[in-house]
Amino acid sequence: MEVNHDKENQQYIMEVDGENATVDYTLKDGKMYLEYSEVPFNIRGQGIGKILVEKTFEKLTEEGYEAVAVCGYIKSVARDSEKWNPIIG
């Protein structure tokens, strides 16, 4: 599964079984604020949300962004990871 960056709509998108799971963000003062993650109802319960968020973290750091987790779920994924906790604010 791959995450694509839709800069125009300020989203990271991962297609799963023909559905789009997304992370929405806003840019402010050079930082990316990760505001919301969504997994379509019919593909929930498979761990897709965590995969989506971790792949979003990988992509945005590759692209050189600093990020701040606003969404509670995104915060919990960052907080629970030794890799992402020091990187995602």
C-alpha positions as CSV (number, residue, x, y, z in Angstrom):
1,M,0.0,0.0,0.0
2,E,1.3,3.4,-1.0
3,V,0.5,6.9,0.2
4,N,0.2,9.7,-2.3
5,H,0.4,13.3,-1.5
6,D,-2.4,15.5,-3.0
7,K,-0.9,19.0,-2.2
8,E,-3.8,20.8,-3.9
9,N,-6.3,19.3,-1.5
10,Q,-3.8,19.1,1.4
11,Q,-4.3,15.3,1.9
12,Y,-2.3,12.1,2.0
13,I,-4.3,9.4,0.3
14,M,-3.9,5.6,0.4
15,E,-6.2,3.5,-1.8
16,V,-7.4,0.2,-0.4
17,D,-9.9,-2.0,-2.2
18,G,-11.1,0.9,-4.3
19,E,-11.6,3.2,-1.3
20,N,-9.5,6.2,-0.2
21,A,-8.2,6.4,3.3
22,T,-7.0,9.9,4.0
23,V,-5.0,12.2,6.3
24,D,-6.0,15.9,6.0
25,Y,-3.6,18.6,7.0
26,T,-3.0,22.4,6.9
27,L,0.4,24.2,6.5
28,K,1.1,27.0,8.8
29,D,4.5,28.7,9.6
30,G,6.4,26.0,7.7
31,K,4.8,23.1,9.7
32,M,2.3,20.5,8.6
33,Y,-0.6,20.2,11.1
34,L,-2.1,16.7,10.7
35,E,-5.8,17.4,11.6
36,Y,-7.9,14.4,10.6
37,S,-7.6,10.8,9.5
38,E,-10.4,8.8,7.9
39,V,-10.8,5.2,6.9
40,P,-14.0,4.5,5.0
41,F,-16.5,2.4,7.0
42,N,-16.4,-0.7,4.9
43,I,-12.6,-1.2,5.2
44,R,-12.3,-0.4,9.0
45,G,-11.2,-2.9,11.5
46,Q,-8.2,-4.2,9.5
47,G,-5.5,-1.9,10.9
48,I,-5.7,0.4,7.8
49,G,-5.7,3.5,10.0
50,K,-2.4,2.8,11.6
51,I,-0.8,1.8,8.3
52,L,-2.1,5.0,6.7
53,V,-0.8,7.2,9.5
54,E,2.7,5.6,9.6
55,K,3.0,5.7,5.8
56,T,2.0,9.4,6.0
57,F,4.7,10.0,8.5
58,E,7.3,8.3,6.2
59,K,6.2,10.3,3.2
60,L,6.1,13.7,4.8
61,T,9.5,13.3,6.4
62,E,10.9,12.2,3.0
63,E,9.4,15.3,1.6
64,G,11.2,17.4,4.3
65,Y,8.2,18.5,6.3
66,E,8.0,19.0,10.0
67,A,4.6,17.8,11.4
68,V,2.4,18.3,14.4
69,A,-0.3,15.8,15.2
70,V,-3.6,17.5,16.0
71,C,-6.0,14.5,15.6
72,G,-6.1,12.4,18.7
73,Y,-5.7,9.1,16.7
74,I,-2.6,10.5,14.8
75,K,-1.2,11.7,18.1
76,S,-1.6,8.2,19.7
77,V,0.1,6.5,16.7
78,A,3.1,8.9,17.0
79,R,3.2,8.6,20.8
80,D,3.2,4.8,20.8
81,S,6.1,4.6,18.3
82,E,9.8,4.8,19.3
83,K,10.5,5.8,15.7
84,W,7.9,8.6,15.3
85,N,7.5,9.9,18.9
86,P,10.6,12.1,18.7
87,I,9.8,13.3,15.1
88,I,6.1,14.1,15.1
89,G,5.1,16.9,17.5
